[in-house]
Amino acid sequence: MTEHVLELSSRFIDTGRADSPPNRVTHELSELADGVALVEAFSHVVVVKTDDGLVAFDSSGPGSGRRVLESLRRWSDDPFHTLVYSHGHIDHVGGSRAFAQDAKSSGRPLPRVIAHENLNPRLQRYRATNGYNKVINARQFGGSPVSTLGGPGSQQPFVPEGTLEPVIEYSDAMTAEVGGIEFQLHHAMGETDDHTWTWIPHHQMISAGDQFIWNFPNCGNPQKVQRYPLEWAASLREMASTDVELFVPAHGLPISGHDRIVSCLNNVASTLEQLVDDVVSAMNSGSTLNDIVGAVRVDPEALELPYLRPLYDEPEFVIRNIWRLYGGWWDGKPSRLKPASDVAIAVELAELAGGVSILAERARALAEAGELRVACHLIDMAADAAPESAAVHEIRAWVYLTRRAAESSLMSKGIFESAANESREAAGQEFERRRPKLSLEE
């Protein structure tokens, strides 16, 4: 018999060990309580029945919205009254076209969409940076070189056409009553500046969005805009202050039981708070960013918790994000305030080394010895100094594939695989051109 999602999460948390991925993309529906259902996708959609129709939290992404709707329609044929966006990431709003099509095909009104007032400006920014965001996803989720963006589908907008935009916006907090059930919306800074978590007293339930993802918090993503760790922690503390009994994130498993939920929330909050304290203390002592990255560590036992493993984002990236938040973009090294070009430095170093081939072979030897960080610096310099050299790019591809295999987080793996594939392409080698895999698990 298949283990229910609430039983599975309880076992993972209570034993401290996850023997299967807690982040799943099954498009299957689980009933969490009477009138409450969850469809696991990228991202999840949680739905609450009311006397006036269904209230849905998020719509999943453009590639999964239709399948989510199919699962939900096998559970209920009630109209969708309200759609609440937890935030404006495309995997949360991009599936709303399916909700619109569902309403139109049945002759029903579109669901009203509620979101924080910062969500529409986010979508406008995505439209302004359409190409850049497609580059980000190609690297982060597919390990693809930028050249793949010229292939089929490259003209499709990052924000899908037909995405439903909010018709009701709020600032700090909002209470909505639908069909006799109260929904208390709260603004939270954290992964984004437009995040909403919702307390539903009738079910003693929280819809948390991405403030909890069964991974180390996505608070340092190297390709994305600023994140807010202390505000993130504060929102988790606020959630923990309720009498919650059912906690439903937008990625990962739902959690039941007040004490279990509060323990998880407080552990994540404490981890973020301690990381900020350690980084800011080091900044106050005059340390450079490089010093801090080398010295600050998260408690290894915390990183072994099944909901804090660094499999998506990772502490090193969060440290850099905290520096950016409190100290700006300059890392404290004088030569990097107004640096020479990468190519100028690479050409000079290659000449000092006695040639590009010597630099590239040294990078290979360092990688074989496990000195992957230094190896990547040297092989990038070799490629900058001799960008047309197939031999250099063959070594660079090998170095970065070796680096990828040694990493734990999806973000690191994606960027390093992208670098390897850039060099495979430059060297005329064949490689798999795969579509981005939108998942928090390998």
N, C-alpha and C positions, 0 to 999 in steps of 0.2 A: 504494500500500500504506500502511495506517495506521501511523503511527509508534508504537512501543511506549512505554508510559509511562516506562520507565527511560531510553530513548533521548531522549525529549522533555525530561525533567528535566536530563539531562546536557548537552544542547544549550543549554538556557536558562541553566544555571549557567556553563558553559564560555565562552559568548559574552557573558554578562552582559546578555542581552536576552530578554524573553519576548514572542513575537509572537502568542501566544494565551493565554487564561486558564489559569494553573496550577491554580486551584481549579475543579474540574469536578463536576457532578452528573449523571452519565450512567447510573448504576445498572448499568454494565457491569463485567464481571469481567476482570481481567488476572492472569495467572500470573506471579509475580515470581521464583520459584525452584521447584525440584521440591518439591511439597507446600506451597507458600505462594501464596495468592491474595489479591487486593485487589478490593473492589467500591467504586467511587467514588460517593459519595452525600453526604448532609448529615446526619451525618458519615460518613466511610468506615468500612468494616468490613474488617479483615484477618484471615485464617483460616490456621491451620497444621494440617496433617494429622499425626496420631500413630497409633500402633497401637491406642490405646483410643478413638479418635474425634477429632473436630475441636475445636480450641481457637480461639475467636473473641475478637477484641479490639474491644469496643464493639458496639452493636446498631443504630446509626444512629438517626434520629428517628422519631416516631410516624407521620409521613406517608410514610416511605421504608423502614421495616423490612421490610414484605412484599415489596417489589420487590427489596431486597437478598437476601432468602431465595430468591426465584425464581432470581436469577442464581447464587447459591451452589449451589442444588440441581441446576442444569444441570452444575455442575463436580463435585460429590460428593454421594452419598446417605448418607455416613457420619453417625452420630449426633453431635450436639453434646455433647461431654463437659464443657467448661468455657467460661464466658463471663467475660472479664476486662473490667471497666469502667476506662477510663483516668481518668474523673472523672464527677461527677454531673450535668453539663449535660444538658438534655433531649434534645438532638440526638445524645447518645451512649448514653443509657439508654432513651429512649422507644420505640425499636423492638423492645425485648425481648419485647413481647407476641407478635410474629410468631414469635420463637424458641420461646416457650412453646406457641403454637398448632401449630407444626411438630412439636414433640415429642409433643403430645397426639394429633394426627391419625395419627401413625405408631406409637402405643402405646409410646413410649420415655419414659424418665425426663426430667424437666426438666434442662437443663444446670445444673451448680453454678455459682454466681456468686461471683466473688472481687473485692474492692475494698478500698480504704483505709478505715480505721475512721471517717473524717470524712464518708464519702459518705452514710450513712444520716441523720445530722443535717442534711446539706444538703437531702435530700429532704423532711425534716420542716419545714425552714424554707420551702421552696417551697410546701408545702401551707398553711402559716400565712400566706403572702403571695401566695396564689393570684391574686387580682385584680391586685395590683401587677405581678406577673411577666407577666401577660397584657397589661397596659398597656405595659410595656417592649417586648415583642415587637411589639405593634401599631405602636409608634413606630419602633423600630429597624429592623425589616425590611419594614414596609409603609408607613411615612410616614403612618399613619392617626391621626385624632383619637380621643380617648378614647371619644367617643360611639359609635364602631363596635363597641365591646365589648358593646353591648346587642343586637346582631343575632344571626343564626342561629349556633348553636354556642357562645354566650357562657357557657352553663352547664357546658361541658366543663372538667374540671379541668386545670390546667397540667401536673401529673404524671399522665400517662394511667393510667386504671384498668387493672390487670393488669401494670403495670411490675414486672419481676422485681427483687427486692431481694437484696443480698448475703447469702449464707449462710456465707461465710468472709471474715473481716476480718483485716487485719494493721496494724501500727503503722509501723515504719521500713523493713523489708525482709522479703521472704518468697521462698522457693524452692519451686516446685511442680513435681513430676515427673508428666508425663502421657504414657503410652504410649511410654516410653523417651526422651522429650525433656524437657530441663530448661528451666524458665521462671523467670527471676530478676526478681522484682518489686521496684521501688524507689519509695518515696514521694518526691514533689517538691512543694515550695511554688512557686507561679508564678501562672498564670492563676487557679487555685483552691488551696484548702488541702487538697484530697483527691486530688491528682493522682498517677497511677501511670504510670511508664514501665517497659518490660520488655525485658530483655536475654535473647536466645535464642542461647546459644553454638553450638548445632548448626547454625544457619543464619547465624551471625555477623550477627545481625539485631537491630534495635531497633524495637519498637513504641512510638512517641513520644507518642501522644495529641495534645494541643493545645500541647505545649511548643514546637512548630514548626508554623507554619500557612501558610507561603509568603505572608506579609504581615507588616507591622510587628507585633511581639508585642501580643496583646490584654491589655495590662497597664495600661490607663487608662480602660476603659469607663465613661463618665460616669453610667450608670444602675445600675451593679453594685457589689457589695461589694469590699472591699480586695483588691488584687493585690500580688505580692511579687517585685519585679524582681531583687534580688540573689540570692535563693534560686533564682529562675528561671534566672539566668545560671549559678549553680553547678551546677544539674542538667544544663545543656548541656555544661559543662566535664566533668562526670562521664561523660556519654555519649561525649564525644570521647575519653576515656581508654581506652575499650574498643578491641578490634580489629574494630570494626564494618565490614561491607562492604555491608550493605543496611539502609537507614533508611526507616521507613514512618510518616509523620505521619497524623493523622486528618483533616486538610484539606490539599489540595494534593498534589503529585506525590511518589511515592517516589523515593529517591535511592540510587544505587549507587556504589561505589568509596570506599575508606577516606579517601583524601586529600581528595576532593571533599566528602564528608560532614563531615569534621573542619573543613574551611575554612568551611563554612556555619554549623556550630554555633558555632565560635569568633567569627565575625563578628557573629552575633546576640548572643552573650554579651557581647562587648566593647561593643556599642552600648548595651545595658542598663546595664552597669557604668559607662560614661562618663556616661550620663544621670544616674544616681544621684549620682555624684561631683560633677557640675556643679551639680545642684540643692541638694545638702546643703552644698556649699561656699558657695553664695549664701545659704542659710539661716543659716549660721554667721557671715556678714558682716552680718546684720541685714536682708536684703532681704525685701520683702513678696512674697506670691504673685504679685501683678500684675507686680512688677518682674521676677521670675524667668521668668514666662511670656513676657514681652517680650524677655528677654535670652538665654535658653538655647536653643541650636539643636543638632540632630543634623547630623552631616556630610552635606551634600546628596548626596555620592557614594554613601554607604551607602544612602540612601533610593532610589537608582536600581537597586540590586541586585534581581533578579527575585523574591527571597524576602524583601525588606525594604520593599517599597513600602507607603505608608500608605493602603491602600485599604479597610481595615476599621476598625482603631483608628489612632491617630496620636500623634506625640510630644507635642503640647500636652496631650493628655489624660493621658498617662503622667506628665508633669511634675506635673500637679495631683494625681495619685494618689500620687506620691512625697511631695509636701507633706503630704498627708493621713496617710500612713504615719509620717512623722517629726515632723510638727508639729500635727496635729489639724485641726479643721474651720475654725477662724477664719483668715482670709487675711491678717491683719496690719493691715488698715485699721480705725482706731478706730470710725468711724461704722457699720461693718458688724458690730461685736460685738453690739450690740442695736439693729438697724436699725428705722427706721420701716417701715410697710407699703408695698408697691409702689404701691398706690392713692394713699396720702397723698402720696408723692413725685410721682407722675404728675400729680395734680390741681394741686399747687403749681407744677410746672414749666409745665403748660399755661397756667395763669393768667399766669405771668411771660412766656411766649412770646406771649401775646395771643390764645390760643384753641387748642383741640384741632386744628382744621383746619390751622393754621399749623405745629404740631408735626408733623402727619402729612405735609404737603407738604414740609417740610424733610427728613423721613426719605426721602421719595421722591427728592428732589434728591441727597441724599448717596449713595443706592444707585446712582443713575444715574452718579455720579462715581466709583463704585468703593469708596466709604467704607462698606462693608457692615456692619462691626462697629458703628460709631456709628449707622448707619441703623436697625439692629435694636433698639438701646436706645431710640431715640426713638419708633419705631413701636409698641413694646410699651407705652411710657408713654402714648402717645395712646390705645391700646386700653384700657389700665387706667383712664384718665380718662373715656373715653366708650365703655363696653363694648357699648352698644346701637347704635352708629353703623355703619351699613352702609358708608358712604363710607370711614371709617377702616379697616374690616376689608378692604375691597377693596384699599386701598393696602398693608395689612399682608400680605395674601396675595401680592401682587406682589413685595414686598420679600423675603419668605422664599423664594419660588420662585427669585428671582434669586440669593439667597444659596446655596440648594441647588446651583444649577448651577455655582457657583464652587468648591465643595468637592470634595475627593478621597475622603474616607473615608465608608464606608457609614453609620457612626454619625452623622456630621454631617448627611449627606444625609437620613437618616430622620427625625431630630429636626426639621430645618428644614422638611421637607415636611409633617410632622405639624402644625407651627405654621401653615403656609400653609393646610392643609385645615381647621384649626379656624376660621380667619377666613373661608374660603370658605363654610363651613357657617353662620357667624354672619351673613354678608352675603347668604345665600339663593342662593348660586351652586352649580351642579352640579359635582361632581368625581368622579373614579373611586374607588369604595370597593373597594380590592383586598385580597386576602388577603396576609398577610405572606409575603415571598419569602425563604425561608431559604437564603441564599447569601452567600458572601464576595465575590462579584462583582456588578456591576450587571446 
